[in-house]
């Protein structure tokens, strides 16, 4: 299932990292990696697409205020040469987030 409606390789979500944190405490933050995108409706949230070039990917939705730190990762490139920026974000523990797995309704959707 192509996720062209979720992943637009032309759209880039700018991540601005001011400085590497001196004490990023793993006891208070959890890392998530993926391709960041602006939320299409809510400005205070972002989407993080876990594996943007696969047919059965999922995405996370986080509040920007819950992100303690973001770092750029190498771009992911598909066989056609399309590149998508990747990032690792550190989210505060106990934050409320959404994990969404879009799918096409079919016989495959019935399998666990």
Residue pairs with C-beta under 8 A, 6 or more apart in sequence:
1 55
1 56
1 102
1 103
1 104
2 55
3 49
3 52
3 55
3 57
3 102
6 37
6 47
6 49
6 52
6 57
6 59
6 102
7 35
7 37
7 49
7 52
7 53
7 84
9 82
9 83
9 84
11 37
11 38
12 85
13 36
13 37
13 38
13 46
13 85
15 36
15 70
15 71
15 72
15 85
15 87
17 69
17 70
17 71
17 72
20 71
21 68
21 69
24 68
24 69
24 90
27 93
28 68
28 92
28 93
29 68
29 69
29 90
29 91
29 92
29 93
30 90
30 91
30 93
31 88
31 89
31 90
31 91
32 48
32 60
32 62
32 88
32 89
32 90
32 91
33 48
33 50
33 73
33 86
33 87
33 88
33 89
34 48
34 49
34 50
34 51
34 52
34 59
34 60
34 86
34 87
35 48
35 49
35 52
35 76
35 84
35 85
35 86
35 87
36 46
36 47
36 48
36 49
36 70
36 85
36 87
36 89
37 46
37 47
37 48
37 49
37 59
38 46
38 47
39 45
39 46
39 47
39 61
44 63
44 64
44 65
45 61
45 62
45 63
45 64
46 61
46 62
46 64
46 67
47 59
47 60
47 61
48 59
48 60
48 61
48 62
48 87
48 89
49 57
49 58
49 59
50 57
50 58
50 59
50 60
51 57
52 76
52 84
53 76
53 78
53 84
56 101
56 103
58 99
58 100
58 101
58 102
59 99
59 100
60 97
60 98
60 99
60 100
61 97
61 98
61 99
61 100
62 89
62 91
62 95
62 97
63 95
63 96
63 97
66 91
66 92
66 95
66 97
67 89
67 90
67 91
67 92
68 90
68 91
68 92
69 89
69 90
70 87
70 88
70 89
70 90
71 87
71 88
71 89
72 85
72 86
72 87
73 86
73 87
73 88
74 86
75 83
75 84
75 85
75 86
76 83
76 84
76 86
77 83
77 84
91 97
103 109
